[in-house]
Amino acid sequence: MRIEDMSLEQLFELNEVICRRIDELRAQQDFTVLRKLRIGQQVNFDSAEGKTFGTIIKINRKTLIVLGEDQRQWKISPGLLNIIENVK
């Protein structure tokens, strides 16, 4: 079936299925990342100000609290973080 031939009701149903699948995949990705993270670990992420570096200070079920270099606290989804491997 072509999307152009679908009714409004069918499109809403398809949208719901797609959104549910996206949520499942994001949750799976976040869980995988959460298993690798520890308090005190150095991370970075993209913010409105550009690349932000910080340290994980709290790990919640779905989010992390990161203390930035500028002493600001950020509540971040695990999927948005990059682990900094070789910190000296």
Long-range contacts (C-beta under 8 A, 24 or more apart in sequence): 26-79, 29-78, 29-79, 30-62, 30-77, 30-78, 30-79, 33-78, 33-79, 33-81, 34-59, 34-64, 34-78, 36-83, 37-64, 37-78, 37-81, 37-83, 41-83, 41-84, 42-83, 42-84, 42-87, 43-81, 43-82, 43-83, 43-84, 44-81, 44-82, 44-84, 45-74, 45-76, 45-80, 45-81, 45-82, 46-80, 47-74, 53-84
